[in-house]
């Protein structure tokens, strides 16, 4: 069973449960105050606006006791995927490096973007080939990935960048970067290993053909790998 966390202000938890169910993956919402169930096969930290993004996005949820449990589970090899606000929480919890901050435009960005697969040798990208371009929606006001230049170089060297924002032909350009993320980075893997990852776009909103997009299904299939 995949535990989909709920905090005050989460609003993509139901989406994640339904998307996983559409792929034949059992998932349940877990209220953060209840702690993780005794046995989980994976964890989703979903999108939304936990605690109204007060202080900064993800900062308050990252200090919920359940996130200490998530870190322990990650260290033990449990797959963890943070999406949008979940990515912000993941960085604030030190599950992954860097930080997500205010978009370069200082506006909320809600649109479809293209992503280039940078590393296909992870559970989250095993359905794709390196260099593949996929289409996913974004919906965030604080999605700009920031990290020290030296740390970005380390991520590059260690093959820990999952996706980059790109043009439809796979070219990585400033024009294709919707929020000003350093290096056009849209998703990275975690400190505990590539079974932990965060990304700003929403794969759970791109899993059903009848709503017009299925490119996110391969990411969520990472829980089955």
C-alpha positions as CSV (number, residue, x, y, z in Angstrom):
1,X,0.0,0.0,0.0
2,X,1.2,3.5,-0.9
3,X,0.7,6.1,1.8
4,X,-0.4,9.5,0.4
5,X,0.2,12.1,3.1
6,X,-2.3,14.7,4.1
7,X,-1.5,18.0,5.8
8,X,-3.7,20.9,6.4
9,X,-3.9,22.6,3.0
10,X,-3.0,19.5,0.9
11,X,-5.2,19.4,-2.1
12,X,-3.7,16.9,-4.5
13,X,-3.9,13.8,-2.2
14,X,-7.1,12.5,-3.7
15,X,-5.7,13.1,-7.2
16,X,-2.7,11.0,-6.3
17,X,-4.8,8.2,-4.8
18,X,-7.0,8.0,-7.9
19,X,-4.1,8.2,-10.3
20,X,-2.3,5.3,-8.5
21,X,-5.5,3.3,-8.4
22,X,-5.9,3.8,-12.2
23,X,-2.5,2.1,-12.6
24,X,-3.5,-0.8,-10.3
25,X,-1.5,0.5,-7.4
26,X,-3.2,0.5,-4.0
27,X,-3.0,3.8,-2.2
28,X,-4.6,5.4,0.9
29,X,-4.6,8.9,2.3
30,X,-2.8,9.2,5.7
31,X,-3.4,12.2,8.0
32,X,0.0,13.4,9.2
33,X,-1.0,13.4,12.9
34,X,-1.7,9.7,12.6
35,X,1.8,8.7,11.6
36,X,2.7,6.2,9.0
37,X,1.0,2.8,9.0
38,X,3.1,-0.1,10.3
39,X,3.7,-1.4,6.7
40,X,3.9,0.8,3.6
41,X,5.3,0.0,0.2
42,X,5.8,3.6,-0.7
43,X,5.0,7.2,0.2
44,X,3.7,10.1,-1.8
45,X,4.1,13.7,-0.4
46,X,1.5,15.4,-2.6
47,X,0.9,18.9,-3.9
48,X,-1.2,21.6,-2.5
49,X,-0.6,24.5,-0.1
50,X,0.2,22.9,3.2
51,X,-0.4,25.4,6.0
52,X,-1.1,28.1,3.4
53,X,2.6,28.3,2.4
54,X,3.1,30.4,5.5
55,X,6.8,31.2,6.3
56,X,7.7,29.6,3.0
57,X,6.3,26.7,0.9
58,X,6.7,23.4,2.7
59,X,8.4,24.8,5.8
60,X,5.7,24.0,8.3
61,X,4.8,20.6,7.0
62,X,8.4,19.6,7.0
63,X,8.4,20.0,10.7
64,X,5.5,17.6,11.3
65,X,6.6,14.5,13.2
66,X,5.5,12.2,10.3
67,X,8.3,13.6,8.2
68,X,10.9,12.1,10.6
69,X,9.1,8.8,9.9
70,X,9.3,9.5,6.2
71,X,13.1,10.1,6.5
72,X,13.5,6.9,8.4
73,X,11.5,5.0,5.8
74,X,13.5,6.5,3.0
75,X,16.8,5.5,4.7
76,X,15.4,2.0,4.9
77,X,14.8,1.8,1.2
78,X,11.1,2.8,1.0
79,X,10.2,4.6,-2.2
80,X,9.3,8.3,-1.6
81,X,8.0,10.7,-4.2
82,X,7.4,14.4,-3.5
83,X,5.2,16.3,-6.0
84,X,5.0,20.1,-6.2
85,X,4.3,21.2,-2.6
86,X,5.6,17.7,-1.7
87,X,8.8,18.6,-3.5
88,X,9.1,21.7,-1.4
89,X,8.4,19.7,1.7
90,X,11.0,17.1,0.6
91,X,13.7,19.8,0.3
92,X,12.8,21.4,3.6
93,X,13.0,18.0,5.2
94,X,16.5,17.3,3.7
95,X,15.2,14.3,1.8
96,X,16.6,16.0,-1.3
97,X,19.0,18.9,-1.9
98,X,18.4,22.4,-2.9
99,X,15.2,24.5,-2.4
100,X,12.2,25.7,-4.3
101,X,11.5,29.4,-4.1
102,X,9.4,32.1,-5.8
103,X,9.0,31.9,-9.6
104,X,11.2,34.3,-11.5
105,X,8.0,35.8,-12.9
106,X,6.7,36.3,-9.3
107,X,3.5,34.9,-10.6
108,X,1.6,31.6,-10.2
109,X,2.4,29.4,-13.2
110,X,-0.4,27.0,-14.4
111,X,0.4,25.4,-17.8
112,X,1.7,22.4,-19.5
113,X,5.5,22.1,-19.9
114,X,7.9,19.8,-21.6
115,X,10.5,17.8,-19.6
116,X,13.6,16.0,-20.9
117,X,14.5,12.7,-19.1
118,X,18.0,13.2,-17.9
119,X,18.5,9.8,-16.1
120,X,16.4,6.8,-17.2
121,X,18.1,4.5,-14.7
122,X,15.8,5.2,-11.7
123,X,12.5,3.7,-10.6
124,X,10.7,7.0,-11.6
125,X,12.2,7.1,-15.1
126,X,12.5,3.4,-16.0
127,X,9.5,3.7,-18.4
128,X,11.4,6.2,-20.5
129,X,14.7,6.4,-22.3
130,X,17.3,9.1,-21.6
131,X,16.5,12.1,-23.7
132,X,12.8,11.3,-24.0
133,X,10.5,14.4,-23.8
134,X,7.3,14.2,-21.8
135,X,4.5,16.6,-21.3
136,X,3.2,17.4,-17.7
137,X,1.2,20.2,-16.1
138,X,2.6,22.6,-13.5
139,X,0.7,24.7,-11.0
140,X,3.0,26.6,-8.6
141,X,4.0,30.0,-7.3
142,X,7.3,28.8,-5.7
143,X,8.7,26.3,-8.2
144,X,12.1,27.8,-9.0
145,X,14.8,25.3,-8.0
146,X,17.8,26.9,-6.4
147,X,21.0,25.3,-5.3
148,X,24.7,26.4,-5.0
149,X,26.6,26.1,-8.2
150,X,29.0,23.5,-6.7
151,X,26.1,21.4,-5.4
152,X,24.5,21.5,-8.9
153,X,27.8,20.3,-10.3
154,X,27.7,17.4,-7.8
155,X,24.2,16.5,-8.8
156,X,25.3,16.5,-12.5
157,X,28.3,14.3,-11.7
158,X,26.2,11.9,-9.6
159,X,23.4,11.6,-12.2
160,X,20.8,12.8,-9.7
161,X,19.0,15.2,-12.0
162,X,15.8,13.4,-13.2
163,X,14.2,16.0,-15.5
164,X,14.9,19.3,-17.0
165,X,12.5,21.8,-18.5
166,X,12.9,21.9,-22.3
167,X,11.4,22.8,-25.6
168,X,9.2,20.2,-27.5
169,X,12.3,19.0,-29.4
170,X,14.2,18.4,-26.2
171,X,16.4,21.5,-26.4
172,X,17.1,23.0,-23.0
173,X,16.6,26.7,-23.3
174,X,15.8,29.7,-21.1
175,X,12.6,30.2,-23.0
176,X,11.5,26.7,-22.0
177,X,12.1,27.3,-18.3
178,X,8.8,28.3,-16.8
179,X,10.0,29.5,-13.4
180,X,13.7,30.3,-13.6
181,X,14.9,27.0,-12.1
182,X,18.7,26.8,-12.0
183,X,19.9,24.6,-14.8
184,X,16.3,24.1,-15.9
185,X,16.1,21.5,-13.2
186,X,12.5,20.1,-12.7
187,X,13.2,17.0,-10.5
188,X,16.0,15.4,-8.6
189,X,16.7,12.2,-6.6
190,X,17.3,12.1,-2.9
191,X,20.1,11.9,-0.4
192,X,19.1,8.3,0.5
193,X,19.2,7.0,-3.1
194,X,17.3,7.2,-6.3
195,X,14.2,5.5,-4.7
196,X,13.6,9.0,-3.3
197,X,12.7,11.8,-5.7
198,X,11.0,15.2,-5.9
199,X,9.6,17.0,-8.9
200,X,7.7,20.2,-9.4
201,X,5.4,19.1,-12.3
202,X,2.3,16.9,-11.6
203,X,2.5,13.3,-13.0
204,X,-0.8,12.4,-11.1
205,X,-2.6,14.9,-13.4
206,X,-1.3,13.2,-16.5
207,X,-2.3,9.5,-16.1
208,X,-5.7,9.2,-17.8
209,X,-6.2,9.3,-21.6
210,X,-9.8,10.6,-21.1
211,X,-8.4,13.8,-19.6
212,X,-5.9,14.2,-22.4
213,X,-2.5,13.2,-21.0
214,X,-0.8,10.0,-19.9
215,X,2.9,10.9,-19.8
216,X,2.9,10.9,-16.0
217,X,1.9,7.3,-15.7
218,X,5.5,6.1,-16.1
219,X,6.6,8.1,-13.2
220,X,4.0,6.7,-10.8
221,X,4.8,3.3,-12.1
222,X,8.0,3.7,-10.2
223,X,6.2,2.4,-7.2
224,X,5.9,-1.0,-9.0
225,X,9.5,-1.3,-10.0
